[in-house]
Amino acid sequence: MPATTRHRPPTSGTRRRAGTAGAAGVAGAAVGAAAVGGALLLRRVVAVARGGHGHSLRVRALDAAAGVLQPKRPLEAVSTHLNGFHFYADEPDRQVEATHLCSHRRPGLHQCVIYDSDAPDARLIGVEYIVGEEAFRALPEEEKRLWHSHRHEVRSGTLVAPGVPEVAEHAHVEHLAGTYGKTFHTWQYDRDEEVPLGVPRLMMAFTGDGQLREDLLRARDERLGTSAGRKRRQREGIAVGEPVPGADAWEGGTTPQLRAEEVPVRHPGSGPSAGGPAGPAAGAG
């Protein structure tokens, strides 16, 4: 008769081997996570170092340590990278590329810091606030003149979200098509590349074909590997009505713009509420 084969439960050695394999899997996952974390840490250190080129070794070391150890919660909340173009509200021929890094302040309000590129040593050139149509309609008429519409930027394909799948980009810009932005640039880098001179300047966005310089658009598209023409065709189905009256004030021939103005210094206790003269303009005695 053939020998009977007995099925025995796993021995303690087998159990140990299974446990060892499981532990090895956990350890492997931990090592992998550590490697990813280490790679991100190294990436941050390298970015800080590249951004601080030209500084002393001591300053760069301090920057690198701060870049790793200090929390940057507002910057960590940045969720969107957009690339587009602005022009000076009172000088439509002065056109600059603008890299936006945006976060959501609350529903219906986005806030963006603007750089001249996405390089680690990019110049911080301005800020933009973005609101939906309902919020824009509720603004005072004088305030509306500071804002521009985004309809043409989206439909023309000139506003892009680099590095994300086109389906995700399409959904995001479709949301932005009906919004309005208020933008001030604090660095006129097209005039001085080294120092941010002068007062902040109100900027606007393009509202029709033929306004944006073709050489700027072509250079941007080549550098980012994108095509405004292709995106225009893809976005033909984005349905957005005409901009709300009051936006894009520059189209009427005049526009608000900031200027520096000398004003009296209001010292504590010198105003009418303190019972004294209002300042140098008030009469003596």
C-alpha positions in Angstrom: 0.0 0.0 0.0 1.3 3.4 -0.7 2.4 5.3 2.3 -0.1 7.8 3.7 0.9 11.4 3.5 0.2 13.3 6.6 -0.6 17.1 6.5 1.1 18.7 9.3 0.5 22.2 10.6 3.3 24.7 9.9 6.2 24.4 12.2 7.4 27.2 14.4 10.2 27.7 11.9 7.8 28.1 9.1 5.9 30.6 11.1 9.1 32.4 11.9 9.9 32.6 8.2 6.5 33.9 7.3 6.8 36.5 10.1 10.2 37.4 8.9 8.9 37.9 5.4 6.1 40.1 6.7 8.6 42.1 8.7 10.8 42.4 5.7 7.9 43.8 3.7 7.2 46.4 6.3 10.8 47.2 6.6 11.1 47.5 2.8 8.1 49.9 2.8 9.7 51.9 5.5 13.0 52.1 3.7 11.1 53.1 0.5 9.2 55.8 2.4 12.5 57.0 3.9 14.1 57.1 0.5 11.2 59.2 -0.9 11.4 61.5 2.1 15.2 61.7 1.7 14.8 62.6 -2.0 12.3 65.3 -1.2 14.5 66.6 1.5 17.5 66.7 -0.9 15.4 68.4 -3.5 14.4 71.1 -1.1 18.0 71.6 0.0 19.2 71.8 -3.6 16.4 74.3 -4.5 17.3 76.5 -1.5 21.0 76.4 -2.5 20.2 77.2 -6.1 18.0 80.1 -5.0 20.7 81.5 -2.8 23.6 81.4 -5.3 26.0 84.3 -4.9 25.6 84.5 -1.1 28.3 83.5 1.3 28.6 79.9 2.3 27.4 80.8 5.8 24.2 82.4 4.6 23.5 79.5 2.2 24.0 77.0 5.0 21.6 79.0 7.2 19.1 79.1 4.4 19.4 75.4 3.8 18.8 74.6 7.5 15.8 77.0 7.6 14.4 75.5 4.4 14.4 72.1 6.0 13.4 72.9 9.6 11.0 75.8 9.5 7.3 75.3 8.6 6.1 77.3 5.6 2.4 76.7 6.0 1.0 79.3 3.6 3.4 78.2 0.9 2.6 74.5 1.6 -1.0 75.3 0.9 -0.2 76.3 -2.7 -2.1 73.9 -4.9 -1.9 75.4 -8.4 0.8 76.5 -10.8 -0.5 78.7 -13.7 1.4 80.4 -16.4 0.1 83.4 -18.3 0.8 87.0 -19.4 0.1 90.4 -17.9 0.5 93.9 -19.2 0.7 97.3 -17.4 -2.8 98.7 -17.2 -1.7 102.1 -18.7 0.9 100.6 -21.1 -0.6 97.7 -23.1 2.6 97.3 -25.1 4.6 96.5 -21.9 3.9 92.8 -21.6 5.4 90.2 -19.3 5.2 86.5 -18.6 3.8 85.6 -15.1 4.1 82.4 -13.2 1.3 82.1 -10.6 1.4 79.9 -7.5 -2.1 79.9 -6.1 -3.9 78.7 -3.0 -7.6 78.7 -2.1 -8.3 81.2 0.7 -12.0 80.2 0.9 -14.7 79.2 -1.6 -14.7 81.8 -4.4 -11.4 83.5 -3.4 -8.0 82.4 -4.6 -4.7 84.2 -3.8 -1.6 83.9 -5.9 2.1 84.9 -5.6 3.6 85.8 -9.0 7.1 85.1 -10.2 8.9 85.8 -13.4 9.6 82.1 -13.9 9.4 78.8 -12.1 13.2 78.6 -11.4 14.4 78.4 -7.8 15.9 81.8 -8.0 12.9 83.4 -9.7 12.0 87.0 -9.0 8.9 87.6 -6.8 7.1 90.2 -9.0 3.6 90.5 -7.7 0.3 89.2 -6.3 -3.1 88.4 -7.7 -6.5 87.9 -6.1 -9.2 86.0 -7.9 -12.9 86.0 -7.2 -16.0 84.5 -8.8 -18.6 86.4 -10.8 -21.0 86.7 -7.9 -18.5 88.4 -5.7 -17.3 90.6 -8.5 -20.8 91.9 -9.3 -21.1 92.9 -5.6 -18.0 95.2 -5.7 -18.4 99.0 -5.8 -18.1 100.4 -9.3 -14.7 102.1 -8.6 -13.3 98.9 -7.2 -14.4 97.0 -10.3 -12.0 99.1 -12.4 -9.0 97.5 -10.7 -10.1 94.0 -11.9 -9.7 92.1 -15.2 -11.7 89.2 -16.7 -10.1 85.8 -17.4 -12.5 84.7 -20.2 -10.1 85.4 -23.1 -7.0 84.0 -21.3 -8.8 80.7 -20.9 -10.5 80.5 -24.3 -7.4 81.5 -26.2 -5.2 78.8 -24.6 -2.7 81.3 -23.3 -3.4 80.5 -19.7 -1.9 77.0 -18.9 -1.2 74.8 -15.9 2.2 73.3 -16.6 3.0 69.7 -15.7 -0.6 68.3 -15.1 -2.6 66.0 -17.4 -4.6 68.0 -20.0 -7.9 66.7 -18.6 -7.1 68.1 -15.2 -5.9 71.4 -16.7 -9.0 71.7 -18.8 -11.3 71.3 -15.7 -9.3 73.9 -13.8 -9.2 76.6 -16.4 -12.8 76.0 -17.2 -13.5 77.0 -13.6 -11.3 80.1 -13.9 -12.9 81.3 -17.2 -15.7 83.1 -15.3 -13.5 84.6 -12.6 -11.9 88.1 -12.2 -8.5 89.0 -11.0 -6.9 92.0 -9.3 -3.1 92.1 -9.9 -0.3 94.4 -8.8 3.3 93.8 -9.8 5.9 95.1 -7.3 8.9 94.5 -9.5 9.1 96.0 -13.0 11.6 93.4 -14.1 11.3 94.4 -17.8 12.8 97.8 -16.7 15.3 96.7 -14.1 16.3 93.1 -13.6 18.3 93.6 -10.4 16.2 95.9 -8.1 12.4 96.2 -7.6 12.1 100.0 -8.2 9.1 102.2 -7.9 5.5 101.8 -6.6 3.4 98.7 -7.3 1.8 98.8 -10.8 -1.8 97.7 -11.6 -1.7 95.0 -14.3 -4.4 93.7 -16.7 -5.0 90.6 -18.8 -5.7 90.4 -22.5 -9.3 90.4 -23.8 -8.9 89.7 -27.5 -6.8 88.3 -30.3 -3.9 90.3 -31.6 -3.0 92.0 -28.3 -0.4 89.5 -27.0 3.0 89.7 -28.6 3.6 86.5 -30.7 7.2 86.3 -29.8 6.4 86.2 -26.0 3.8 83.5 -26.6 6.0 81.4 -28.9 9.0 81.5 -26.5 6.8 80.5 -23.6 5.2 77.6 -25.5 8.6 76.3 -26.7 10.1 76.4 -23.2 7.1 74.7 -21.5 6.5 72.3 -24.4 2.9 73.4 -24.8 0.8 74.9 -27.6 -1.7 77.7 -27.1 -3.2 77.0 -30.5 -3.9 73.4 -29.6 -5.4 74.4 -26.3 -7.6 77.0 -28.0 -9.1 74.2 -30.1 -9.6 72.0 -27.0 -11.3 74.8 -25.1 -13.8 75.8 -27.8 -16.6 74.1 -25.8 -16.0 76.2 -22.6 -19.2 78.3 -22.4 -18.7 81.6 -20.7 -20.8 84.7 -21.2 -19.5 88.2 -21.8 -17.5 89.8 -19.0 -19.5 91.8 -16.4 -19.4 95.5 -17.1 -16.8 97.4 -15.0 -13.9 95.0 -15.5 -11.1 95.6 -18.0 -11.3 99.3 -17.5 -8.3 99.9 -19.8 -10.5 99.1 -22.8 -12.3 102.4 -22.3 -9.2 104.5 -22.8 -8.4 105.3 -19.1 -7.4 103.1 -16.2 -6.5 103.4 -12.5 -2.8 103.4 -11.7 -0.8 104.0 -8.5 1.6 106.9 -8.0 3.8 108.0 -5.1 2.5 111.0 -3.2 3.9 112.9 -0.3 1.5 113.1 2.7 1.8 114.4 6.2 3.0 112.0 8.9 0.2 111.4 11.4 1.9 111.2 14.8 0.0 109.6 17.7 -2.3 112.1 19.4 -2.0 114.7 16.7 -5.3 114.1 14.9 -8.7 115.8 15.5 -9.8 112.9 17.7 -7.0 113.9 20.2 -8.2 117.5 20.4 -5.1 118.9 18.7 -4.4 120.1 15.2 -4.7 117.7 12.2 -1.1 118.1 11.2 1.1 120.6 9.4 -1.8 121.9 7.3 -3.7 123.0 10.3 -3.5 126.6 11.4 -1.4 127.6 14.5 -2.9 128.4 17.8 
